[in-house]
Amino acid sequence: MTPKTGATTARPADPCCLVIFGASGDLTHRLLVPALYNLAAAGLLPQAFGLVGVARSPSSSEAFRADLAKSLPQFAGRPIDQNVLKRVLGCVAYVQGDPDDDSTYTKIGQELARIERERSTRGNRLFYLATPPAGFAPIGRHLGESGLARENGADRAADRGPWRRVIIEKPFGTDLASAHALNEKLLGILKEDQIFRIDHYLGKETVQNIMVLRFANGLFEPIWNRNHIDHVQITVAESLTVGRRGNYYDTTGALRDMVPNHLFQLLSLIAMEPPSRFAADAVRAEKAQVLEAVQIPTTAEALHNSVRAQYDNGFVENQPIEPYRKTKDVDPRSTTETYVALKLMIDNWRWADVPFYLRTGKALRGKQTEVAIKFKQAPIAMFRDTPVDRLAENFLVIGIQPNDCIGLEFNAKVPGPSIALGGVSMTFRYDDYFEAAPSTGYETLIYDCMTGDAILYPRADGIEAGWRVVQPFIDAFRDARDRQLAKYRAGSEGPKEADELLARDGRRWRPIG
């Protein structure tokens, strides 16, 4: 077995100051600051670094640092090194203010000027919008009007002047029209190479490894097409309920919450053409192009090729679960889906006639994210005298969570004097070969933004291409209302209607859990 290694040849990120809008929120405490700590522990956070938290809550820099020091040990995923902690918190400041108030940006500018003078961050600035989506456009407008995010075009073209970048959390729009409008507003203020639309799924090692698996191994790419692949399943199953997010979730639903971002990012990595080079523009262009090739269904086709459902009472991990409609802040007559399954087709040479089945849901039997590529059945004439009805299906399975692994399922001869076949599997697990550093999933994404590498960040055209595919389903679900809403027991694998979606094509879902 290859020795485990955690070594990295990456350089520290560029000197910069990070400004987090929404600094008092959960995302900052659970994920962003722990990610910064982990980068510092790995030697990847620049020595010349500053952090400014911005929020409406009354606080001070000292109180904000104390608050972060209290929460960090719980979320960093590793024992806290006091020297690293001191280094990270020593560069933290806090600005109280309304993100839609001009005076807030005056105070941010003063704080940035002080940090840039004291810490030599070269004027490089990274703004992280960890706020509700309604704040994205106003904050972007204020950053433009105040000049805080302004770059000198000539200097940046020559790679001389300081850079200014903005990270925007999902959801990026709620439908095609809102996504297009948000892109227009932001691109009226910032250049495309300044905007980093974050999807934390792309920070997971296994997701990043999909491109390496496909394009760095000569045995996969020659058979990665309609001649050899029967269909593809993409599953993002959650055992958690909606919990305390009822107010948000009831206006969003599983389709908007998961499909245009997480599931489509996985689909694009699986289905994209090989890029001309491993660079941001080339990779993002291929990802956008494959989403453009997804067939846009009519409303009738969208209803026929989808299932939407809502969880009822049941048990998850032996814990009783109440129906979705009884969740706090959820309309007791809600028709919002907590589960959605789709059948999509891609209209290009590589994938013609190969269905892509996508599903995601809450309160399911287990937490499981995987991509399963089903290869076509081999001719079985030579095994006609054996019990071939029990032949195992050939799957390449990319497990993303909770298990980071890649498995290959195939048939082998059962030991004995007669020819009998049995299904077997070979599985590569990251933990067996590599010593992975503790991670929140945001380390790579923040580091890449600091170094200007946008390869893991979708472009405006990719975002809109995804919403263009989803829009007919949104329209169909809105018009159908309760007539097309199935039910499933909490703790199950989903509604029977989702099984029927595949069964009518002679296929079946892989088990969850």
N, C-alpha and C positions, 0 to 999 in steps of 0.2 A: 504493500500500500504506500502511496506517495506520502511523505512526511507532511504533517500539518504545518501550515505557515500562516502568519498574520502580517507578514512584511508588506510594505507598500513602497513604491518608488515615486509616488505622487509628491509634488512640491507643495509647500504651503500656499494658501490662497493669496490673492492680491491684497495689499493693505486697503482697508476700507472701513466705513462706518455703516452699521446696519440700523435702520430706523423701523421699528415694529409698530404699526397702527393696530390697536386692539391688544395692547400689551398686558392688560389686566385679565385677559380671557384664558380659557382652558388650553387653547392651542399653544399659546406662548409658554405656559408652565409645564404642560405635559410633553410637548414635542420639540418646540423650537429652541428653547434655552438648553434642554438636555442634549439636543443635537449639536449645539455650539460647544457645550462642554466636551462631548465625545470627539469633536473635531480638534479641540485644543489638546485633549489627552493623546490623540494620535499624531500630534505635531503638524496638523493641517490648517489650523486657524492662524491667520497672520499675527505676527507680534504687534504690528501697528494696527490695532483694531479698536473700535468703539461701538457701543450699543446704546441706542436711545429708545426707551419705551414711551409710547404715546397712548393715552387713554383719557376718558372723561373722569374716571374715579379720582377723588382727592387722594394724593399721596405725595411722596418726596423721593428723591434719588436714594436716600438712605433706607427708607421704608421699602422701596421697591427691591433693593438689593437684599434686604433681610428676608423679604417674601420669597424671592427666587432661591436663596440659600436654604430655606426651609423645605421647599418643594422639590428641589433638584435631586436629593438622595433617593426619593421615591421613584423617579422616572428616568434616571440616567442609565439604569441597567448595569451598573458596575460600582464597585466601592469608590467612594469619593476621595480623590487625592487633594489634600488641602492646598497644596501649591497651585494646582491647576484651577481649583475653585477660586482661589484668591486672584489669579490672573484674569479669569473670565469676569468675575463680579467687580473687579477693580476698574473696569472700563465701562460700567453701566451708569446711565443717567435716566431721569424720568421727566417727562413733560406732561402736565395736565392740561387738557384742552379738548374742545369739540372739534372733530376732524372736518367739520363744514364751516369753521370760523377762521377768517383770515389771520387773526391774532395768533392762532395756534402755530401757524407756519412761520410767523416771525420768531416765536420762541424756539421752534425747531431749528431754524436757521442760526440763531445765536448759539444754541447748544452744539450744532455741527461745527460752527466756526471755532469754538473753544476746543473741541476734540481734535479737529484737524490741525490746530496750532500746537496742541500739547502732545499729540500722539503720531503726528506725521503720516496721516492716512492718505496723503496725496490728493485729497479732494474726491476720492472714489466713494460713491454713495449707493447703498442698496436699500430700497424701501419695500417693506413686506406688508401687504394689506391683509392682515389676519382679522378681518372685519366681516360683518354680514354683507352679502352681495350688493345691497342698496348703497353701500359706501364706496364701491369701486370707482364709479365714474366721478362723483364729487371729489374724492381724494386725488384722483388723477388730474382733475381740472385745477385743483389748488396747487398741486406740485408743479404744474406747468405755469400757471399764472405767477406763482411766487418765485419762479426761477430755480427752485431747489433741485429739480430734475433736469435742468437744461444742460445740454452738452454743446461744446464748440465743434460744429460739424467738420471743419477742416482738420482740426487737431485729432479728432477721433478717427477720421479716415486715415490719418498718418500714424495712428496708434500712439499719440503723444499726450493728449489731454486726458483729464480725469473722466472716468465713465460714471454714468448714472443709470441704474437699472431698477425695475419695479417687478416684484413677484406678486401675482394675483392668485388667490385661492379659488377653488371651485365652490359653487357651481358658476360656470362662465355663461350666464344667461339661463333662461328658463324655457326657451324655445328658439326657433330659428330667427325670428324677428328680433328678439331681445339680445341674442348673441351677436347678430349683425350690428345692431345699434351700439352695443357696448364696444365692439371692435372699432367702429367708426369714431366714437368719442375718444377712445384711447389713442388711436392712430392719428387723430387730429392734434394730439399733444406730444406723443412720444413716437419714436421710430420703432419699427417691428423688432429690431435687434435689442431694444431696451426693455421689451415686455417679455416676462417669463411667466407663462400660465402653468401653474404647478398642479400636478396630479401625483399624490404621494405614492400611488401604486408603482410608478416608474422608478421610485427609489429602492424598490426591493431587488435584491441581488438576482433572484431567479427570473424576474421579468427582464432585467438587463441581459441576462444570459441567453434569452431567446435568440437574439441576433447572433451571438457567438455560436450557439448550438447550430443554427441554420447555415451561417456563412463561413464558419471556420472549420467545418467538417465536411469532407468530400462525400461522405456516405449519405447525408440527408438531403441536400439540395436537389440532386438529380431525381429523387422520387417525391419531391414536395410539390405535387401538382395533381390535376384531375385524372391523370392516367393511373395513379397509384393510390390516391386518397379517396375514401368513400364519403366521409363527412368530418366535421370538426365540432366539438362541444366545448363551450366556455361556460364555466360555472363559478359564480361568486355567491356562496351560501353563507348566511350568518345565523348563528344560534341566538343571538341577542334579539330582544324585542325593540320596539321603537323607544321604550324607556321614557326619559324626560324630554324627548325631542318632538312630542306630539304636535305642538304648535307649528313647527317647521315642516315636519314630515307630512302632515295632513294637507298641506298646500303644494307638496312636491311629489311624493310617491316614488315607488321603486324605479319606474322608467326614467324619470328625469334625474333622480338622485345617483343612479349607477351606470346606466347604459351609455350616454354620450361621452362619458369620461372613462371610468375604469374598464368597462367591458370593451369599448371601442379601441382603447389603447392596446389591449391584449389582442384584439382581432387584427389591428393594423400591423402589429409586430409579426404575427403569424402569417398574414396574407401578403405583406408588402413584397415588391420586387427587390432584388439585390441593389443596394445603392452603388453609385459609381465610386464612392469613397466613404470612409467612416468619418463623416463630418456632418455638422448640424444641418446645413442647408440640404445636403444630398439625402440624408436619412428622413428629415421632416417632409421633404418633397414626395418621397416614395410612400410615406405613411398617409399623407393627404390624398395622394393619387388613388390608393386602393380604397379609401373611404368614398372618393368620388365615383368609383366603379360599382359600389353597392347599388343594386337595383332599388329604385324608389317605388314602393308599392302604392296602389290606389287605396282609398279608404277601405273598400271591400276586401282587398288582398291583405291589408294590414290586420283586419279583424280575423280573417281566415288563418293567417300565419302567426298568430300571437295568442297568448293566454295571460290574463291578468286575474289576480286573486288576492284575497285578504285573509289573514290568519284568524282563526277562531280560538276558543279555549283549548287547552291541552297541557302537556308537560314537556319541558325542556330540561334535560339533565336532572330529572326527578323533581323539578320545581314546577308548581302549578302556574300556568300562564292564563291570564284573562284575555278575552277577545280584544282585538285591536280597537273596536268601537267603544270599549270601556276605558281606554287609555286617557289619562289626563290631557286636556286641551285638544282632544279629538272629537269631531262632530259625531254624536251617537248614530247619525244616519249616513256617515261618511261612505263614499264610494271610491276612496283613494286605495290604490293597490299597494300591498306590501310584498307582492311577488309578481314577477313578470317573466315570461318566456317568449322568445322570438325565433322565427326561422328567417334567415337572410340568405340572399344569393348574390354572388359577385360576378359582374358581367365583364370578364376578361378571359384571355386564353387560358391562363393558369388554373382558374377556379370555375370555369363554366360547368354547370350542373352539379357542383359540390355544395351541399347545403351547410350553412353555419348555424348551429343551434346555440342560443344564448339564454341563460337563466340566472336570476338573482332573486333573493328573498330574505325576509326577516323571520325569526322564530322557527327556523328549520332544525332538522335533527342534529346537525353539527356545523361547525365552522369549517368551510372548505373552499379554497380557491384553486382551480386547476384548469388547464387547457388539455383536452384529450383529442389527439389526431387518430382517427380510425382508418386503417389501411384496408384496401379492398381484399375480399376473400380470395385465397389462392385456389386454383383448379383442384378439385378433390377426386378426380376420376381414379387415380392410383390408390386411393384409400376407400374405394366403394365397399370393400368387404370388412371395413372397420367401423366402429360406432362414430362416424364423422359428425353426427348431429351434435356431438358434444365438443366439437372443435372450439378452442378459445378464440376470441376475436383478437386481432392484432392492433394494439393501441400503443402509441407513444404518448405518455402522460407527463405533463410538466406541472408538478405540484408547487404552488406558490405559498399557501399558508393553510394550515399551521405547519406543514412539512415542506421544507425547501428541498425538492428532489426531482429527478427525471427518471421515469420508469419505462421499460419496454416490455410489453406483454406478447408472448408468442407460444407456439405449440412445440412440445418435445415428446419423444417416445417414453412411455412409462416402462421402467425396467421389468423384464420378464421375457418369456419365450415367444409371446405373440405380439403383434403390432397393435398397440393401444396408445392413443395420444392423450396428453394432458396439458393443460395450460400452465405456464410458468412465467415468471417475471424476473427481470434484472433491474435493480434500482441503484441509481447513484444519489447519495445523500451528501449535501455540502458539508455537514458536520464530520463526516468520515474522512474527508480529504483536506478541508481547509478550516483554519481556526478563525472563525468570523468574529470581528470586533463587535461589542455591544452597539446596538443601533436602534434609533426610533423610526428609521425609514426616511428621515429628512436630511441626514448628513450629506449624502451624495448630491442631492438636489441643491442644497444651499451652497455646498462647495463648488458645484458646477457653475452656479450663477456668479459666485465671486470670481471665478476664473474665466467667465464669459463663454462657457461651453453650453449651448442651448440644445444639444442633441436629444435630451430627455424631455424637452418642453415643446408642446404642440404649438404650431403656428396658427395664425388667424384663419387661414384657408382650411386647415385641418379641423379646427373647432367648428366652423360653419358647415363643413362637409358632414360631420357627425350629426349635427342638429338637423341637417337636410334629410337624413335617413330617418331620424326619430320623429320628425314632424307629422308624417301621416299616421303614425301610431298614436301620437298625442291627440290629433283631430278625431281619429276613430274612437278612442277611449272616451273622449269628451261627449261625442254624439251618442255613443252606445249607453253610457251611464251604467245603471245597475244591471241592465240585461246581460252584460258580458262579464260581470264580476263573479268569479268562482270563489269558493271557500276551501280552506285546508286547515287541518288540525295543527296547532302549535306542536312542534316536536316531530312532525312528519317530514317527508321529502318534498312536500308541495302538493298541489291539487292533482287529481286524476286527469283533469283536462290537459295538463302539461305532458303526462305520459301519452295521451292520445295524439298530441301534436306530432310526436315522433313515431308512434305506432302506425299511423296511417301511411308513413313512408317505409314501414318495415324495419324501424330502428327503435332503440330504447336508450333512455338516459343511463349513464353510469351512476352507481349508488352514491349517496351522500352519507358521510360519517363512517 
